[in-house]
Amino acid sequence: MIKCHLSRMLGERKMKITDVARDTGINRGTITRLYHENASRVELDVIDELCRYFGCEVGDLLEYIEDGR
């Protein structure tokens, strides 16, 4: 499974979903789905923009966790 650390990143920076949507131009619904970890797919340009915005690597934003299947 893929774990998204967007909620942690926003919490550490004391930011809101609205802030990220406004500053990046990414649809608020997309950010909300990533925040709540119920997105089933994400465009690479969204990941690219979030990494640029937060100054992080993809691995800081997303993490693969083996689910034991």
Phi, psi and omega in degrees: 000154179257125179258132179255129183261021182298318181297319178295317181297319178293318179298316180298327182264001182054049181246164178244160177305318180301322179300312182295316180299314181295315185285331184257337185083004177284139180306134181301322179297321178296315180295320178299316179297321176293318180301316182270002178057042174237023174278135179265341176204151181220135177291145180297328179293333176291314178298317179302313182293320178295319178296318177296315182298314182273352182064044184231174175266162179304320180295340176282332182269319182238145180221136175271127177236123180292132185262009173076022179284000000 
